[in-house]
Amino acid sequence: MALLDAMIRAAAGGWLNGVQGRKSAMLIADVIFALGSFVMAAAPEPYMLIFDRLLVGLGVGIASVTALMYIAEAAPSEIRGGLVSTNVLMITRWLVSIVPR
Protein backbone atom coordinates (compact mmCIF):
# COMPACT_ATOMS: atom_id res chain seq x y z
CA MET A 1 0.00 0.00 0.00
CA ALA A 2 2.82 2.43 0.82
CA LEU A 3 4.46 1.71 -2.55
CA LEU A 4 1.28 2.48 -4.48
CA ASP A 5 0.73 5.62 -2.43
CA ALA A 6 4.34 6.68 -3.05
CA MET A 7 3.84 6.34 -6.79
CA ILE A 8 0.67 8.41 -6.71
CA ARG A 9 2.00 11.06 -4.36
CA ALA A 10 5.32 11.48 -6.15
CA ALA A 11 3.51 14.20 -8.09
CA ALA A 12 3.35 16.15 -4.82
CA GLY A 13 7.13 15.97 -4.75
CA GLY A 14 7.44 17.85 -8.01
CA TRP A 15 5.13 20.58 -6.79
CA LEU A 16 6.86 20.82 -3.41
CA ASN A 17 10.28 21.03 -5.09
CA GLY A 18 9.08 23.92 -7.21
CA VAL A 19 7.63 25.80 -4.25
CA GLN A 20 10.15 25.07 -1.46
CA GLY A 21 13.35 24.06 -3.24
CA ARG A 22 15.25 20.78 -3.13
CA LYS A 23 16.76 20.98 0.35
CA SER A 24 13.54 22.05 2.06
CA ALA A 25 11.53 19.43 0.17
CA MET A 26 13.92 16.69 1.29
CA LEU A 27 13.70 17.84 4.92
CA ILE A 28 9.90 17.95 4.74
CA ALA A 29 9.85 14.43 3.25
CA ASP A 30 12.15 13.20 6.03
CA VAL A 31 9.93 14.69 8.73
CA ILE A 32 6.79 13.17 7.17
CA PHE A 33 8.48 9.78 6.86
CA ALA A 34 9.83 9.83 10.42
CA LEU A 35 6.52 10.98 11.89
CA GLY A 36 4.63 8.29 10.01
CA SER A 37 7.12 5.62 11.08
CA PHE A 38 6.98 6.52 14.77
CA VAL A 39 3.20 6.69 14.83
CA MET A 40 2.97 3.45 12.84
CA ALA A 41 5.17 1.71 15.40
CA ALA A 42 2.78 2.73 18.18
CA ALA A 43 -0.47 2.25 16.24
CA PRO A 44 -3.13 0.85 18.59
CA GLU A 45 -5.65 0.06 15.82
CA PRO A 46 -5.43 -1.28 12.27
CA TYR A 47 -7.02 1.91 10.91
CA MET A 48 -4.21 3.99 12.38
CA LEU A 49 -1.67 1.65 10.82
CA ILE A 50 -3.26 2.04 7.38
CA PHE A 51 -3.33 5.84 7.69
CA ASP A 52 0.30 5.91 8.75
CA ARG A 53 1.33 3.72 5.82
CA LEU A 54 -0.24 6.31 3.55
CA LEU A 55 1.69 9.03 5.40
CA VAL A 56 4.93 7.09 4.95
CA GLY A 57 4.07 6.68 1.26
CA LEU A 58 3.79 10.45 0.94
CA GLY A 59 7.24 10.88 2.47
CA VAL A 60 8.78 8.21 0.25
CA GLY A 61 7.14 9.65 -2.87
CA ILE A 62 8.44 13.15 -2.20
CA ALA A 63 11.91 11.87 -1.29
CA SER A 64 12.22 9.70 -4.41
CA VAL A 65 11.46 12.61 -6.72
CA THR A 66 13.59 15.08 -4.79
CA ALA A 67 16.63 12.79 -4.63
CA LEU A 68 16.74 12.38 -8.41
CA MET A 69 16.32 16.11 -8.98
CA TYR A 70 18.99 16.94 -6.42
CA ILE A 71 21.46 14.44 -7.89
CA ALA A 72 20.84 15.77 -11.40
CA GLU A 73 21.43 19.37 -10.31
CA ALA A 74 24.30 18.93 -7.85
CA ALA A 75 26.48 16.34 -9.61
CA PRO A 76 29.23 17.37 -12.02
CA SER A 77 28.25 16.86 -15.65
CA GLU A 78 30.88 14.13 -16.15
CA ILE A 79 29.23 11.74 -13.68
CA ARG A 80 25.64 13.02 -13.61
CA GLY A 81 24.23 10.45 -16.02
CA GLY A 82 25.86 7.57 -14.20
CA LEU A 83 24.57 8.66 -10.81
CA VAL A 84 20.99 9.16 -11.98
CA SER A 85 21.05 5.89 -13.95
CA THR A 86 22.41 3.97 -10.95
CA ASN A 87 19.65 5.34 -8.73
CA VAL A 88 16.97 4.37 -11.24
CA LEU A 89 18.48 0.91 -11.80
CA MET A 90 18.59 0.20 -8.06
CA ILE A 91 14.92 1.17 -7.70
CA THR A 92 14.02 -1.01 -10.69
CA ARG A 93 16.01 -3.94 -9.28
CA TRP A 94 14.21 -3.60 -5.97
CA LEU A 95 10.80 -3.54 -7.69
CA VAL A 96 11.69 -6.66 -9.68
CA SER A 97 12.79 -8.43 -6.49
CA ILE A 98 9.40 -7.99 -4.80
CA VAL A 99 7.37 -9.41 -7.69
CA PRO A 100 6.27 -12.97 -6.90
CA ARG A 101 7.79 -15.60 -9.15
N, C-alpha and C positions, 0 to 999 in steps of 0.2 A: 504494500500500500504506500509506503514512504517513497519507493522508487517511482511509482506512477505519479504521485503528487509532486515529486521533484521535477519530473519531466514537464508537467503542466505548469508548474510555478516558476520554471526557469525563465519564462517570459517576464516575470516580475523582476528578475535579476537584471535584465537589459534596461528596464525602466529605471530601476534604482541606481544603476551605474551611471546613467545619463543625468540623473538629478543630484546624486550625492558624490559621485566620483568613485574610483576603484577602491581606494583604501577604506573609505567610510562604508562602502557597500560590503566589503569583506568583514569588517568589524561588526556590522549589523547582522550579517549572516551567521557569524560565530556566536553572537549573543543569542540569537533565535535558536540555533542548534543546541547550545549549552542549556538554555532554559528548558527547551523541550525534552532534552535528555534527562535532566534532573527531575523534572515533574513526572516523566514517564517512569523513572525508576521508583518513584513513590506513589504511583497511581493506585488508588484504592478500588477503583471500579474499571471494568472493561471499556466503558464509554470514555473515560478519561485517557486511557491508554490509546484508544483510536484517535482522539483529538490530538494527543501529543505526537503521535506518529505523523499526522498531517503537518504539525508545526515543525517537526524535524525535517520533513520533506521540503518545506518552504526554505529552511536554512540551507539544505543541501543543494536545492535548485539554484538559489542565489549564488552560493559559493562556487558551484561548477561553472556557471557563466562568467563570474567575476575572475576566477583563476585563469581561464583561457584568455580573457581580455587583458589582464594584467601581464601575463607572460608575453603576449604578443606586443604589448607596448613597451615593456621594460627591458626585454632581451635585446642584445646586439643583433644586427641584421644577419650576421654570419651564422648564428646558431638558432635564430628565431624559429625557423621552419621545423628544425629537428625537435626543439622543445615542445612546440604545440602538437606536432605529430605524435611524439612519445606520450603526451598526456592523453590524447584521443585514443591511441592504440591501447593504453592501459585500461581505460574505461571500457573500450570494446571487448577486451580480453576478459574483464571481470563480468560483463554482461553475458558473454558466451559461457562462462563457467557456471552461471547460476541456472542456465536452461537445462531442464531435465533431459536425460538421454534416452 
